Amino acid sequence: MLMDRTSVRRALDPLEKNELVCIESGEDRRVRTVRLTAKGRLLLAEAEPRWLAAQESLLKLIGTDRWDSMRKLLRDTARIVIHRDGAQK
């Protein structure tokens, strides 16, 4: 996953607010440990079968060739963005 620190924090804030994750400081001030709470683990366990069913449904709809092409295109696009951002720094 390609996300900067601010984006990660923005994504985690509502999860922390809803007590789905716990964010703890590490030994180093720059380090944070994120772990699922019991409530978060329960929600994940409930969501996983639905997520897998949705993925299976999409795969049946578009087929494996199109799925593989989409994954390759996304992977290649991410690499282009990473190299572009690295060159601009």
C-alpha angles and dihedrals in degrees: 000000000000112000134137122230094263093051091048091051092048090051093048099045097077091044090053092044090053090048093243094123135027118216115203132183118247129218088269115059089228094058126083126180117213120196135170117253121222087264090051093049091051093050091048091050090052093046099045098075090048091049092049091048091050091050092048090049092051092047091052090048099049101024131231096277093057091042091053091047092051092049091049092048092050092047092049092047091051090051091051091051093047093051093045092051091045091052092050096053 
